[in-house]
Amino acid sequence: MKLEELAKVQITVGTKSLMRRLNADEVQEVFLADDADLYLKQKVTTLCDERNVPVNKVRSMQELGQACGVKVDTAAVGVLK
């Protein structure tokens, strides 16, 4: 999926919500900002690997937030099944 399509599909925004949804097997794809906290990126990437969920890299949290239509920088976004 392309970054521009995030505003048109059902998503979960934010790391805490994303992790909860990943554990519930409700996420089909993840977008992760390159400038997010390293620990957070490792945590999300590890869980995505365990769940066989593809991870797409985005240049910045600001870019990811804008693509989702939120007014804050966003580290991680999940596209729901």
All heavy atoms as an XYZ file, in Angstrom:
623
protein
N       0.849     -1.179      0.000
C       0.000      0.000      0.000
C       0.888      1.234      0.000
O       1.950      1.244      0.607
C      -0.894     -0.011      1.241
C      -1.703      1.248      1.388
S      -2.820      1.205      2.789
C      -3.914     -0.087      2.267
N       0.418      2.253     -0.655
C       1.163      3.505     -0.707
C       0.794      4.395      0.470
O      -0.325      4.334      0.984
C       0.871      4.242     -2.013
C       1.371      3.517     -3.236
C       1.098      4.314     -4.478
C       1.587      3.561     -5.699
N       1.316      4.306     -6.914
N       1.738      5.214      0.866
C       1.549      6.126      1.992
C       0.333      7.032      1.774
O      -0.420      7.311      2.701
C       2.823      6.954      2.181
C       2.882      7.885      3.382
C       2.801      7.087      4.677
C       4.166      8.687      3.354
N       0.124      7.466      0.549
C      -0.979      8.383      0.232
C      -2.354      7.755      0.452
O      -3.344      8.455      0.592
C      -0.882      8.858     -1.229
C       0.376      9.622     -1.543
C       1.594      8.725     -1.796
O       1.426      7.549     -2.204
O       2.710      9.200     -1.550
N      -2.426      6.445      0.499
C      -3.703      5.748      0.653
C      -4.140      5.589      2.107
O      -5.249      5.141      2.375
C      -3.609      4.372     -0.010
C      -3.365      4.443     -1.499
C      -3.117      3.081     -2.121
O      -3.347      2.053     -1.455
O      -2.689      3.047     -3.281
N      -3.280      5.956      3.057
C      -3.603      5.763      4.475
C      -4.859      6.501      4.914
O      -5.580      6.027      5.782
C      -2.427      6.192      5.359
C      -1.255      5.228      5.418
C      -0.157      5.790      6.309
C      -1.689      3.876      5.925
N      -5.117      7.657      4.337
C      -6.289      8.442      4.728
C      -7.594      7.813      4.243
O      -8.670      8.205      4.684
C      -6.164      9.868      4.204
N      -7.502      6.813      3.371
C      -8.695      6.219      2.775
C      -9.063      4.862      3.365
O     -10.078      4.288      2.988
C      -8.487      6.057      1.264
C      -8.216      7.348      0.544
C      -7.883      7.099     -0.898
C      -7.441      8.384     -1.581
N      -6.906      8.132     -2.907
N      -8.236      4.329      4.264
C      -8.490      2.997      4.820
C      -8.580      3.080      6.342
O      -8.214      4.088      6.939
C      -7.373      2.002      4.410
C      -7.376      1.770      2.919
C      -6.018      2.477      4.880
N      -9.032      1.995      6.949
C      -9.102      1.951      8.410
C      -7.711      1.702      8.967
O      -7.026      0.749      8.556
C     -10.031      0.845      8.878
C     -11.482      1.217      8.853
C     -12.303      0.201      9.627
O     -12.150     -0.994      9.438
N     -13.157      0.689     10.500
N      -7.291      2.570      9.898
C      -5.958      2.471     10.474
C      -6.008      2.592     11.984
O      -7.015      3.030     12.550
C      -5.016      3.565      9.911
C      -5.584      4.967     10.175
C      -4.737      3.352      8.446
C      -4.655      6.109      9.814
N      -4.924      2.203     12.603
C      -4.715      2.456     14.019
C      -3.453      3.297     14.124
O      -2.439      2.971     13.524
C      -4.616      1.140     14.830
O      -4.487      1.457     16.200
C      -3.476      0.265     14.390
N      -3.541      4.408     14.843
C      -2.441      5.368     14.925
C      -1.828      5.327     16.317
O      -2.531      5.360     17.319
C      -2.942      6.799     14.610
C      -1.811      7.800     14.739
C      -3.545      6.858     13.217
N      -0.509      5.268     16.366
C       0.200      5.274     17.642
C       0.700      3.899     18.022
O       0.083      2.874     17.713
N       1.815      3.883     18.693
C       2.493      2.632     19.010
C       1.702      1.740     19.960
O       1.582      0.539     19.750
C       3.878      2.923     19.623
O       4.554      3.833     18.763
C       4.683      1.669     19.753
N       1.149      2.317     21.002
C       0.416      1.526     21.998
C      -0.777      0.818     21.361
O      -0.968     -0.384     21.540
C      -0.042      2.448     23.126
C      -0.551      1.750     24.334
C      -0.856      2.777     25.411
C      -1.104      2.137     26.749
N      -1.371      3.129     27.779
N      -1.549      1.565     20.593
C      -2.699      0.992     19.905
C      -2.265     -0.032     18.855
O      -2.877     -1.100     18.718
C      -3.507      2.111     19.241
O      -4.545      1.585     18.467
N      -1.198      0.270     18.145
C      -0.689     -0.645     17.123
C      -0.262     -1.972     17.743
O      -0.612     -3.045     17.237
C       0.489     -0.013     16.379
C       1.217     -0.930     15.398
C       0.281     -1.400     14.292
C       2.430     -0.229     14.820
N       0.461     -1.925     18.837
C       0.928     -3.152     19.492
C      -0.258     -4.005     19.956
O      -0.250     -5.229     19.794
C       1.839     -2.814     20.675
C       3.102     -2.071     20.298
S       4.187     -2.985     19.208
C       4.961     -4.075     20.377
N      -1.261     -3.351     20.495
C      -2.466     -4.068     20.945
C      -3.149     -4.751     19.753
O      -3.539     -5.910     19.821
C      -3.397     -3.064     21.627
C      -4.393     -3.666     22.547
C      -5.163     -2.661     23.401
N      -5.456     -1.386     22.774
C      -4.925     -0.214     23.130
N      -4.065     -0.157     24.120
N      -5.261      0.902     22.522
N      -3.269     -4.026     18.656
C      -3.937     -4.575     17.463
C      -3.100     -5.677     16.804
O      -3.656     -6.639     16.279
C      -4.208     -3.462     16.451
C      -5.172     -2.389     16.919
C      -6.599     -2.935     16.946
N      -7.539     -1.874     17.235
C      -8.508     -1.487     16.405
N      -8.675     -2.076     15.245
N      -9.322     -0.524     16.752
N      -1.770     -5.525     16.819
C      -0.907     -6.580     16.281
C      -1.080     -7.870     17.078
O      -1.180     -8.953     16.505
C       0.563     -6.150     16.305
C       1.035     -5.251     15.177
C       2.396     -4.651     15.493
C       1.083     -6.012     13.860
N      -1.116     -7.758     18.392
C      -1.302     -8.929     19.245
C      -2.652     -9.594     19.028
O      -2.793    -10.795     19.219
C      -1.120     -8.555     20.717
C       0.335     -8.445     21.093
O       1.148     -9.268     20.705
N       0.681     -7.416     21.845
N      -3.643     -8.816     18.619
C      -4.980     -9.349     18.351
C      -5.120     -9.823     16.900
O      -6.202    -10.221     16.480
C      -6.026     -8.277     18.655
N      -4.025     -9.762     16.128
C      -4.006    -10.188     14.726
C      -5.010     -9.402     13.876
O      -5.721     -9.968     13.049
C      -4.258    -11.690     14.618
C      -3.863    -12.246     13.261
O      -2.900    -11.724     12.655
O      -4.540    -13.184     12.790
N      -5.075     -8.097     14.093
C      -6.013     -7.237     13.365
C      -5.327     -6.329     12.351
O      -5.979     -5.492     11.734
C      -6.780     -6.362     14.363
C      -7.621     -7.151     15.339
C      -8.263     -6.284     16.396
O      -7.933     -5.096     16.505
O      -9.123     -6.817     17.133
N      -4.003     -6.466     12.182
C      -3.238     -5.556     11.326
C      -2.681     -6.315     10.126
O      -2.117     -7.402     10.268
C      -2.080     -4.907     12.119
C      -1.251     -4.007     11.234
C      -2.629     -4.134     13.301
N      -2.833     -5.723      8.938
C      -2.320     -6.379      7.733
C      -1.017     -5.764      7.233
O      -0.273     -6.400      6.494
C      -3.357     -6.350      6.617
C      -3.683     -4.963      6.094
C      -4.738     -4.992      5.011
O      -5.275     -6.055      4.677
N      -5.035     -3.849      4.431
N      -0.724     -4.527      7.660
C       0.465     -3.831      7.189
C       0.798     -2.701      8.153
O      -0.101     -2.111      8.742
C       0.175     -3.263      5.796
C       1.340     -2.732      5.044
C       0.973     -2.373      3.605
O      -0.202     -2.532      3.202
O       1.868     -1.915      2.901
N       2.092     -2.391      8.299
C       2.537     -1.362      9.230
C       3.400     -0.330      8.505
O       4.181     -0.676      7.615
C       3.334     -1.991     10.392
C       4.044     -0.938     11.226
C       2.412     -2.814     11.276
N       3.243      0.921      8.897
C       4.110      2.009      8.446
C       4.854      2.518      9.675
O       4.234      2.803     10.702
C       3.288      3.138      7.820
C       2.747      2.795      6.459
C       1.585      2.064      6.327
C       3.422      3.187      5.313
C       1.087      1.722      5.081
C       2.932      2.855      4.061
C       1.766      2.127      3.944
N       6.179      2.631      9.565
C       7.029      2.995     10.690
C       7.973      4.122     10.281
O       8.663      4.019      9.271
C       7.823      1.761     11.130
C       8.620      1.803     12.406
C       7.717      2.094     13.607
C       9.348      0.490     12.623
N       7.994      5.195     11.071
C       8.831      6.356     10.766
C      10.291      6.084     11.107
O      10.605      5.561     12.177
C       8.336      7.580     11.533
N      11.183      6.449     10.198
C      12.620      6.242     10.405
C      13.168      7.039     11.579
O      14.131      6.619     12.213
C      13.405      6.614      9.144
C      13.342      5.530      8.083
O      13.092      4.355      8.437
O      13.545      5.856      6.908
N      12.568      8.189     11.875
C      13.089      9.032     12.954
C      12.418      8.754     14.309
O      12.611      9.496     15.264
C      13.002     10.515     12.603
C      11.580     11.006     12.383
O      10.659     10.176     12.231
O      11.388     12.232     12.351
N      11.674      7.657     14.390
C      11.067      7.258     15.665
C      12.157      6.718     16.587
O      13.255      6.369     16.152
C       9.999      6.196     15.423
N      11.830      6.617     17.857
C      12.741      6.089     18.866
C      13.211      4.683     18.479
O      12.400      3.849     18.066
C      12.011      6.060     20.212
C      12.857      5.494     21.323
O      13.789      6.187     21.771
O      12.583      4.344     21.727
N      14.506      4.423     18.620
C      15.093      3.143     18.221
C      14.459      1.962     18.963
O      14.123      0.943     18.354
C      16.606      3.160     18.454
C      17.350      1.883     18.085
C      17.197      1.565     16.608
C      18.825      2.017     18.442
N      14.267      2.090     20.262
C      13.655      1.024     21.054
C      12.255      0.708     20.539
O      11.875     -0.451     20.373
C      13.602      1.422     22.536
C      12.845      0.451     23.396
C      13.389     -0.781     23.742
C      11.561      0.756     23.851
C      12.684     -1.691     24.518
C      10.856     -0.142     24.633
C      11.420     -1.360     24.962
O      10.711     -2.257     25.733
N      11.495      1.746     20.252
C      10.141      1.588     19.753
C      10.158      0.887     18.396
O       9.371     -0.029     18.156
C       9.502      2.980     19.631
C       8.112      3.053     19.083
C       7.323      4.056     19.876
C       8.167      3.435     17.633
N      11.054      1.304     17.511
C      11.137      0.683     16.187
C      11.491     -0.803     16.302
O      10.901     -1.626     15.598
C      12.175      1.395     15.312
C      11.753      2.787     14.899
C      12.610      3.362     13.796
C      14.062      3.493     14.165
N      14.853      4.180     13.137
N      12.407     -1.143     17.188
C      12.783     -2.545     17.371
C      11.615     -3.367     17.903
O      11.378     -4.493     17.465
C      13.981     -2.658     18.315
C      15.265     -2.149     17.714
C      16.409     -2.125     18.712
O      16.200     -2.091     19.922
N      17.624     -2.124     18.197
N      10.891     -2.798     18.841
C       9.742     -3.482     19.446
C       8.662     -3.772     18.392
O       8.157     -4.888     18.299
C       9.192     -2.594     20.556
C       8.258     -3.253     21.500
C       7.949     -2.314     22.648
C       6.892     -2.892     23.555
N       6.563     -2.028     24.667
N       8.341     -2.767     17.589
C       7.322     -2.925     16.549
C       7.806     -3.905     15.481
O       7.068     -4.813     15.075
C       6.959     -1.563     15.916
C       6.097     -1.747     14.677
C       6.254     -0.678     16.926
N       9.029     -3.753     15.025
C       9.574     -4.612     13.977
C       9.621     -6.072     14.414
O       9.272     -6.973     13.643
C      10.979     -4.136     13.570
O      10.903     -2.775     13.147
C      11.540     -4.963     12.429
N      10.016     -6.312     15.649
C      10.077     -7.681     16.167
C       8.694     -8.327     16.174
O       8.533     -9.470     15.728
C      10.674     -7.697     17.587
O      12.001     -7.169     17.534
C      10.699     -9.100     18.165
N       7.703     -7.604     16.671
C       6.346     -8.155     16.709
C       5.797     -8.366     15.296
O       5.133     -9.366     15.034
C       5.419     -7.251     17.524
C       4.017     -7.782     17.794
C       4.050     -9.171     18.439
C       3.240     -6.813     18.677
N       6.094     -7.452     14.388
C       5.652     -7.616     13.001
C       6.286     -8.855     12.370
O       5.619     -9.591     11.645
C       5.991     -6.377     12.177
S       4.921     -4.976     12.525
N       7.559     -9.088     12.653
C       8.232    -10.285     12.142
C       7.570    -11.547     12.676
O       7.347    -12.509     11.930
C       9.719    -10.278     12.511
C      10.517     -9.260     11.728
O      10.023     -8.753     10.697
O      11.663     -8.965     12.152
N       7.241    -11.544     13.959
C       6.590    -12.703     14.578
C       5.215    -12.970     13.974
O       4.796    -14.114     13.844
C       6.436    -12.485     16.079
C       7.736    -12.510     16.850
C       7.573    -12.104     18.309
O       6.425    -11.906     18.769
O       8.609    -11.982     18.992
N       4.521    -11.897     13.600
C       3.153    -12.006     13.064
C       3.117    -12.026     11.532
O       2.036    -12.045     10.945
C       2.305    -10.831     13.552
C       2.215    -10.704     15.043
C       1.238    -11.672     15.596
N       1.097    -11.441     17.036
C       0.560    -12.302     17.842
N       0.087    -13.425     17.385
N       0.476    -12.044     19.127
N       4.290    -11.990     10.894
C       4.381    -11.961      9.426
C       3.617    -10.781      8.821
O       2.893    -10.931      7.836
C       3.901    -13.280      8.820
C       4.801    -14.430      9.184
O       6.022    -14.304      9.173
N       4.206    -15.553      9.541
N       3.783     -9.627      9.434
C       3.148     -8.395      8.960
C       4.237     -7.533      8.305
O       5.256     -7.248      8.933
C       2.490     -7.623     10.127
C       1.950     -6.284      9.658
C       1.382     -8.456     10.746
N       4.041     -7.123      7.047
C       5.056     -6.302      6.382
C       5.174     -4.915      7.006
O       4.183     -4.331      7.449
C       4.573     -6.211      4.939
C       3.143     -6.605      4.958
C       2.908     -7.430      6.184
N       6.413     -4.402      7.040
C       6.695     -3.079      7.597
C       7.214     -2.175      6.479
O       8.163     -2.529      5.784
C       7.746     -3.152      8.722
C       8.079     -1.771      9.243
C       7.262     -4.042      9.849
N       6.576     -1.023      6.329
C       7.001     -0.021      5.359
C       7.670      1.126      6.091
O       7.133      1.624      7.073
C       5.793      0.526      4.580
C       5.061     -0.564      3.849
O       5.590     -1.168      2.938
N       3.834     -0.843      4.267
N       8.810      1.537      5.609
C       9.544      2.646      6.227
C       9.071      3.972      5.640
O       8.847      4.083      4.441
C      11.049      2.504      5.989
C      11.632      1.204      6.480
C      11.662      1.140      7.975
C      12.295     -0.175      8.416
N      12.387     -0.322      9.819
N       8.927      4.956      6.517
C       8.547      6.312      6.123
C       9.646      7.241      6.628
O      10.204      7.022      7.698
C       7.180      6.713      6.730
C       6.787      8.117      6.339
C       6.114      5.721      6.319
N       9.952      8.273      5.873
C      11.080      9.144      6.184
C      10.985      9.812      7.550
O      11.963      9.886      8.276
C      11.220     10.196      5.073
C      12.556     10.868      5.039
C      12.743     11.765      3.830
N      11.700     12.768      3.727
C      10.926     12.942      2.671
N      11.089     12.212      1.604
N      10.006     13.865      2.649
N       9.798     10.295      7.926
C       9.699     11.015      9.195
C       8.332     10.820      9.854
O       7.345     10.485      9.197
C       9.939     12.512      8.972
O       8.850     13.086      8.278
N       8.308     11.080     11.160
C       7.051     11.002     11.912
C       6.087     12.081     11.439
O       4.881     11.861     11.396
C       7.323     11.144     13.410
C       8.125     10.006     13.977
S       8.226      9.911     15.789
C       8.548     11.563     16.290
N       6.607     13.224     11.061
C       5.764     14.308     10.562
C       5.067     13.890      9.269
O       3.860     14.087      9.101
C       6.596     15.567     10.328
C       5.773     16.737      9.842
C       6.633     17.986      9.604
O       7.846     17.921      9.563
N       5.972     19.114      9.440
N       5.821     13.301      8.359
C       5.261     12.833      7.089
C       4.193     11.767      7.309
O       3.137     11.776      6.665
C       6.393     12.287      6.213
C       5.956     11.833      4.848
C       7.107     11.302      3.999
O       8.265     11.281      4.470
O       6.828     10.909      2.859
N       4.440     10.862      8.240
C       3.484      9.798      8.534
C       2.210     10.365      9.152
O       1.106      9.978      8.777
C       4.124      8.755      9.456
C       3.314      7.504      9.753
C       2.862      6.811      8.473
C       4.126      6.540     10.612
N       2.345     11.304     10.077
C       1.177     11.938     10.675
C       0.321     12.658      9.651
O      -0.905     12.549      9.650
N       0.974     13.377      8.750
C       0.243     14.098      7.708
C      -0.491     13.142      6.781
O      -1.619     13.407      6.368
C       1.195     14.982      6.909
C       1.679     16.195      7.677
C       2.736     16.985      6.913
O       3.284     16.537      5.914
N       3.026     18.178      7.411
N       0.150     12.030      6.436
C      -0.475     11.049      5.553
C      -1.724     10.433      6.174
O      -2.657     10.057      5.465
C       0.526      9.950      5.204
N      -1.742     10.366      7.512
C      -2.893      9.794      8.227
C      -3.989     10.820      8.471
O      -5.070     10.482      8.918
C      -2.451      9.243      9.571
S      -1.308      7.898      9.428
N      -3.668     12.084      8.251
C      -4.646     13.136      8.486
C      -4.726     13.577      9.938
O      -5.728     14.147     10.357
N      -3.677     13.308     10.726
C      -3.648     13.773     12.110
C      -2.694     14.960     12.216
O      -1.797     15.122     11.401
C      -3.232     12.651     13.101
C      -4.268     11.537     13.087
C      -1.874     12.087     12.785
N      -2.878     15.760     13.230
C      -2.106     16.995     13.366
C      -0.845     16.847     14.217
O      -0.208     17.821     14.526
C      -2.989     18.103     13.925
C      -4.119     18.458     13.005
C      -4.967     19.589     13.551
C      -6.090     19.871     12.571
N      -6.884     21.008     12.968
N      -0.511     15.617     14.568
C       0.673     15.369     15.385
C       1.597     14.400     14.648
O       1.158     13.631     13.795
C       0.313     14.805     16.777
C      -0.471     15.805     17.585
C      -0.461     13.504     16.651
N       2.874     14.449     15.007
C       3.825     13.497     14.443
C       3.475     12.104     14.939
O       3.067     11.919     16.078
C       5.246     13.855     14.883
C       5.694     15.207     14.338
O       4.992     15.782     13.502
O       6.764     15.672     14.768
N       3.623     11.112     14.060
C       3.208      9.758     14.364
C       4.346      8.788     14.078
O       4.887      8.787     12.980
C       1.971      9.375     13.522
O       0.949     10.342     13.773
C       1.465      8.009     13.863
N       4.700      7.963     15.051
C       5.811      7.023     14.898
C       5.401      5.769     14.144
O       6.169      5.234     13.337
C       6.362      6.647     16.268
N       4.178      5.277     14.384
C       3.759      4.016     13.800
C       2.261      4.010     13.490
O       1.471      4.563     14.238
C       4.088      2.864     14.748
N       1.932      3.367     12.380
C       0.541      3.257     11.942
C       0.313      1.852     11.427
O       1.164      1.283     10.732
C       0.239      4.271     10.817
C      -1.140      4.048     10.223
C       0.372      5.687     11.312
N      -0.829      1.287     11.761
C      -1.186     -0.034     11.255
C      -2.425      0.043     10.388
O      -3.388      0.733     10.722
N      -2.396     -0.659      9.270
C      -3.566     -0.768      8.395
C      -4.343     -2.001      8.859
O      -3.799     -3.109      8.923
C      -3.152     -0.941      6.914
C      -4.377     -1.103      6.029
C      -2.306      0.248      6.464
N      -5.595     -1.776      9.217
C      -6.407     -2.863      9.768
C      -6.930     -3.789      8.675
O      -7.138     -3.375      7.535
C      -7.579     -2.280     10.564
C      -7.185     -1.395     11.745
C      -8.424     -0.835     12.423
C      -6.309     -2.133     12.729
N      -7.129     -5.040      9.057
C      -7.660     -6.052      8.126
C      -9.098     -5.784      7.814
O      -9.829     -5.195      8.553
C      -7.515     -7.461      8.722
C      -6.074     -7.897      8.831
C      -5.998     -9.296      9.399
C      -4.554     -9.760      9.450
N      -4.416    -11.080     10.040
